Amino acid sequence: MAKRDPEGLSTRDKILLAAITMFGEDQSASLSVRAVAARAQVSTGSLRHHFPTQRALQDAVLATIYDHVSADDRIHDRSSPARDRLLDCLRQVLAAAKPGEQARKAWGEIFHRFVEPDPTDEIRASYLAIEQEVQRRVEYWLTVLGNEGALPDGDNTRRARFLVTVLNGLSIERALPAQTSILNSETETLRTAVDCVFAPLSAE
């Protein structure tokens, strides 16, 4: 049984809470073992016991955030067509950074954190954890629709990679100068991507 502190949180939960708080304050944070352990007020050895690697900690943080956010996920609302639900879920991902200054700041942080420096093991692990969680999230949506029979049989991993690539491109567009509002063209692009995903297997 996990050891609990006087507030009723297990050591593992204290570590997760500290890491999630840090991630919420700065999504480009690397969540280093020392920093998270200090924030959680536990030893680094205790943190390593529950999360042997930094990657394991990052995966747990992102999975916890995703599971909490997706509890009432739009993807489960069968009162709307499957295509519309998937489209809305994809929009939710883009909504994390509004067009203009917010998107520029977000991509500036990504550049300085993951592109500009040499790709050390720590940097690589941090980026891959984020990338794989977005992939997992999109693949989950596709699995839900597939289980409903709303999505043709196919490789959801490949479909998710395609949709994540589209999202990455659109998120970069949000950070770039634009003559007019990009929201209409963004919606058209997302609809085209969703149509491709719903295409019959023979057309894939």
N, C-alpha and C positions, 0 to 999 in steps of 0.2 A: 504494500500500500504506500502511495506517495506521501512523503512528509509534508505537513501543512504548517504554515505560520499562524500566529494568533488571529490574523484577519480571515483565516479559512482558505487561503490560496495555497495550493501545492507549490513546491519549488519550481516545477515545470511551468505552471501557470504564471508564476511571478516573472519568470524569464520571458515567456511569451508576451505578457502584458507590457513589460519594459520594452521589448523589441518592437512590438506593434506601435507603441507610443512614439518611439524614436522614428519609426518608418513614417508615421503620420506627420511628424514634424519636418521630416526631410526625406522624400522618397528616393533621393539619390544616395542616401546614407549606406555605408557598406555593412553596417551591423556587425562591427568587429566583436570578437569574444570579450575582450577587456571592457569595451564600452558598455555592452549589454549587461555583462556581469555586474559592473559598477552601478548601472542604473537599477538593476533588479536587487542590488545589495546581497549578492550571493558570490561565492568564490568561482574563479574560472574553472576549477576542477568540477564543481557541482554543475556548472553549465555544460561542460564537456560530457558529463555523465548522461545528461538528458539529450544533448545534441552533439554528437561526436565530431561533427564538422560544421564549418560556417554555412555550407550549402544546406545541411539538414535543418539548421535554424532558419535560414531564409525561406526554405520551402514550407516549413511549418507556419511561419508568419504569414506568408502569402495565402496559403491554403485556409488558414483561420479567417483572414480578412474576407476571402472569397466566399467561404461557407456562410459567414454572417451576412454579407451583402446579398447573397443570392437566395436567402431563405424565402423571400416572396418575389423571386425573380419573375420578370415579365414573361419569360419563356414558358412558364407553366399555365398561363392564362389562356385556356382553350376557347374562350369566347371570341378570340380574334384569330384571323388566319395565320397559319404557321409562318408564312413569308414576312408578314408584318411584325410578328413577334421577334423573329430573328433580326430584322432590320432595326427594331427598337433597341434590342440588346447591343448590337454593334454601335449604335449611336451613343449608348451609355458609356462605352469605352472611350469614345472620342470626347465625350462631355467632360472628361477629367481635366482637360485644358481648353479653355475657350479660345476662339480665334484671336490673333493679335498678341498683345503683350504677354498674356498668361502662357500661350503656346510657345512663344519665343523664349520665355524664361525656362519653361520645362525642357525644351530641346537644348538650350544653352547648358543646363545642368547635366543633361545626358552627354553632351559633347565633352564637357570638362571632366566628367566622371569616367566615361567609357571609351571615348574616341581619341582624345588628345594624349593621354598617357600611354606608356607601353602596356600591353595587355598582360599584366601579372596574373597569377593563378587566382588571387583574391578578386581582382577586377573582373576576370572572366566568370568566376563563380557568381558574383553579384549580378552581372548582366544576364547570364543564362537562367538564373533563378526567376528573374522578372519575366524574361521572354517565355520560359516554359509555363509559367503560371497563366499568362495571357492565352497561350496555346491551349492549355488545359481547360480554361474557362470557355473558350469558343467551341472546343471539341465536346464539352459537356452539353452545351446548347444543342449542337447537332445530334448528339446521342438521344437527348430528350425528344426531339422532333422525329428521329428515326424510330424510336420505340412507339411513338404514336402512329406510325405508318404514314406520316406526312412528308417524309423525305425519302427519295429513292435510295435503294441499296447502293453502297459505295464506300470508298475509303475516307472516313471522317477525319483521320489524321491529315491526309493530303488536303482535304477541303479546308480544314482549320488553318493549315499553313498558308493557303491561298488567301483566306479572309484576313488573317493577321498581317500579311504583306500589304493588302489593300489598306487596312487600318493604319499601318505605319506610314504609308505614302500620304494618306489624307491628313494624318497628324502633322506631318512635315509641312504640307500645304497650309495648314492653319497658322504656322509660324512664319510663313513667307509673305512678302507684300502682295496685295491683291487689289485690282481696280474696283471690283464690286464684291458684294457679299458672296462668300464661297459656299454658303449653306445649300443653295439650290443645286449647284453642280456636285456638291458632296453627296447629297441625297440621291442624285441620279447615278453617281458612281456606286454607291452602296446597293442601290436597287439592281444594277447590272451584275454586281458581284453575287448578290443573293440569288438572282435568276440563274446564274451559272451553277451555283450549288444545288439548286432544285432541278437542274436539267436531268433528263433521263440518263441512265447508266451508259447507254449507247452513244450519248453525245459527249461523255466525259473524255 
